[in-house]
């Protein structure tokens, strides 16, 4: 027993008139101090020891020697844990009846001579240690306490450095393209430098006013917290790690890493959005690991992945949208149709979870997301389309609303990218993606009177001729998937990507501030313009710039760099403020009304895609990396690198 645990017996301040004077006051001179409560005469010590051991013997005697004491022991100390019902199994399969004798608690509860022997031995050791402590000087006891404390701290430090316990050793090999060449063209180089300066402005202000909090309020110069992350902190830091790395902002990357090491804590009582925490935190940590090879990121990613697993404890295995990561209790958004989970949320876990299995050696993560695929493949789809709502208990669709923007978007993105990330071995993902695109083309994609291609929303068979800023990511997706398109449709998919890019550019160009609204419509005589006041805002979103980046890489048409630069100028003119970058309430207005939030995705996505747009193609090349939906790069699991099994999980 450490000396520290005996301290209350001897070290607490005595009440008035007991031993005369505060504990450890030092009065009394050298040798054994008569007046100090820690210094007893030998006879006093003996009496104390006798009383103490008589008391302990009495207590334990009552437990050991009363009739049926082993049952009492197991009932009091061990049984309550076993009474808690385990969470329901995923997939709704019947649970096997509990087996006797499983687990350490059950073994102890089974009692037996072994357990009693151990308890007796512990008891004797405690008495021995108490006796030894009694013979020590107060100063010696204090020294022991200090040493015990230091040892505990050192152990904790060692555990941190050694990485997560149970993680397999892994030889880190940096994937191709984690760093790239300087752009050859001086103008391009200069523009890229400007984007790096924007990152520095965003980061420095976050650091100055909101360090360690989730996001920054750049006007009021303080932290901003969103309930998407519960009380997990540091969203901007984790989201920005890989952008800092590829921009070679080494000092900033180092301070971000140190913050993660010391402060990123998932042992909190927090209800979080499984989707948001996955794409920003798990995705950010995975990318930071693959770029830098720093073990702390692998360890934290796996630790967080494990915390998310209880979200899958539903009858179908379709995860809850919200999860309390302490209690493991999940639920869905109260506004979601019929208690449903959301397509874009449960469909946007695949890439990160496959990598979690890859890095942890634990297949459970990949199994969870593969099961989502199975559930989806068993369901009938209206006109081949995927509704945005799916009930995790009944396994049935909720309202038949279909969208390639909010609530649906990244589900389609992850089908394509799962196939690409598997080095094109995930045939299931491939088929689901191209089948979905075919249905989207047939039922959702339309051309306006003015010749703009747009993607409408589908509500039970009726079209709403509205396109969200979020939907603009689809231009890049169509172009990225062009290469594998069936029936000689490669050119057609590239063309589709180009048309969506043009429409989204128009949605920017037709505003006063040259920044796109949250949603724009194609009805009542308008084209690519927001008509409702609550759709006129711009919150530093990346999707349009993301599409320019893909289109540039895949076509090298200079207009995409030109359009990207227009966005840089507009951001600088209307969103940059002293304290960072802010969203805008109405992009059609003459004067900026700032929303006072610097979203973490501005650093992880908007600025990263801009930087890549003005970089050479050798930085994070598409042959070796895919980007998660928060722009966090994840390496392709090449089959000739021994990833065959990983790809087939
Ligand atoms: C990001 O968090 C992700 O891109 C997500 O998929 C959708 N929306 C935001 C940015 O707009």
Boltz pocket constraint, residues with backbone or C-beta under 6 A from the ligand:
constraints:
  - pocket:
      binder: B
      contacts: [[A, 410], [A, 470], [A, 541], [A, 542], [A, 543], [A, 601], [A, 605], [A, 629], [A, 630], [A, 631]]
      max_distance: 6.0
